Structures are given as structure tokens and as C-alpha cells.
Amino acid sequence: MTENTGLDADEALDIVSRRALIMEALLNGPKYNRDIRDELDVSRSTAYKAVSELEELGMARRGDDGYELTPLGRLLFDEYRRFLDRITDICRPGRLLAALPRETELPFAALADAAVSVSDRHAPNEPVREVERLVDESSAVKGTGPVVLPRYAQFFSDQLASDELEAQLVFERPVFDHLRTDYEEYFQRAIESDNLDVWVTDAELPYGLLVIEEPTRRVAIIVYESSGALMGVISNDTERAYHWGREQWERYRSGASSPSIDSLE
């Protein structure tokens, strides 16, 4: 019968998370208990208990120059730090992710190393300005519109009419109808520029999506409150995030239809 030489994964994760500071202190080489106490400013009993727990599970051992991490300890701690980095990337836009519809699916690639702009009491329009900045620095974008903001109607119209921007946009049908009636002047000017392609979908879009093609490829997820107010923006310029955004936009476009010529005149 083969002897079980493994560790319980839950127990290992618990120990590493609780003793992460001790393990980090041991990464740079062996240390005696007194060195750990001085470096981390912990009590003698705390340092002793922590090292004893790590030693018991084979994550640390005592050598000639003090306690050191074993290969097991180093591997577990390296994976723990990677795990913590991923959790941090998810938590950074946590308030925005929590506001999305329940069925919304976002890959981690869209969040890894992303920049986050969030509306708050002291800077409620910061996400609006962030979207404008992203578009202003671009010459070609693809996007979706679950909401229409008056400021965006004029901003996009100006960019398109001045030939500074080419855009391919998918709108929810109520948004498209709202643009044609309440913002007719801006909408007509954008259409007449020949720099805008429009599709209309009957689906509810869970967030606004901005896929920047030129000059720098980037994707932005624009999160709105149920009232239509802009909550924040998650933007990312990694290749994996961009390709996800491009594929997502293509999926929305394939499920949309081109409006009739009459509706654009």
C-alpha cells in the first residue's frame, strides 16, 4: 500500500495565508527566531509558534544558520502571492463588478493589470472624463451603448464630424430611438460624417464596451447604475484583454441589425 505523503490543500492555504509575513521574511535566507522578531516586530511566542507550524508541515526547517523555507514552502508561497495578485486585480474594481447584472460573465484577462476610474462624491464626473480621454486619444473605436448621456452625444458627434474618429457602434434599440429623437442634431451630424457605422440590438447590454483599435489597442468596460448614471470605467491595454473585448463586440454586433436608411435620415 502506497503511503500518503501529501498535504491537505485547505490546511496548507490556511497556514500560508496566516504566516505569509514570516514566510516572506525567510525568502531572503535563513533567520533565527530573534531575527524574525526584530524584523517583523512580533513577540517571541508569535515568532516561535509561526515557525513551529511551518516546520511541522514541512514548509520550513532549521539549518545551521537558522530557519529557512523548504522547496515546498517556497513553491506554496510563490503560488499564494500569485493568487493574492489575482484577488487584488478582481477586488480593485469590486464596486463596479458588484453592480453588474447577475448573469454577466467577465474573464480574469479583462481585469488583470486594469486601470479603474470610479465616480465618487468628490469627483462624480471622473469616469465620464476618462471615457472622453480614451476616445479623444483614439482614431478608430468599436463600442456598445446601453445608455445615452447628453455629454457623450455631443462629444462623439464633434469627434466624428471633424474626421478625427471612425466608430462602429451597437446600441440598444431604446438608446438608438432616443438618439434619433432627443439628440437629432448631433446624431444626424455624426451620420452625415460617413465615419459612423451603426447597429441596433433588442438585447439588454450589461455594460458599455469600448474597443480602441488605433493608435493603441485597448478595451474599456463602462459600468452604469440602474438609473443610467455612470459608475466607473475598467480599462486595459493587455493583448488578452483587447482580444476578449474585440470578440465580445463582434458577438454583440452579430446579434444586432443595421437600421433602415430612413431611420438614419
ABEGO torsion letter per residue (X at the ends): XBBBABBBAAAAAAAAAAAAAAAAAAAAEBBBAAAAAAAAGBBAAAAAAAAAAAAAAGABBBBAAEBBBBAAAAAAAAAAAAAAAAAAAAAAAAAAAAABBAABBBBAAAABGBBBBBBBAABAAAAAAAAAAAAAABABBBBBBABBBAAAAAAAAAAAAAGABBBBBBBBAAAAAAAAAAAAAAAAAAAAAGABBBBBBABBBABBBBBBAOABBBBBBBBBBAAGBBAEBBBBABAAAAAAAAAAAAAAAAABBBBBAAAAX
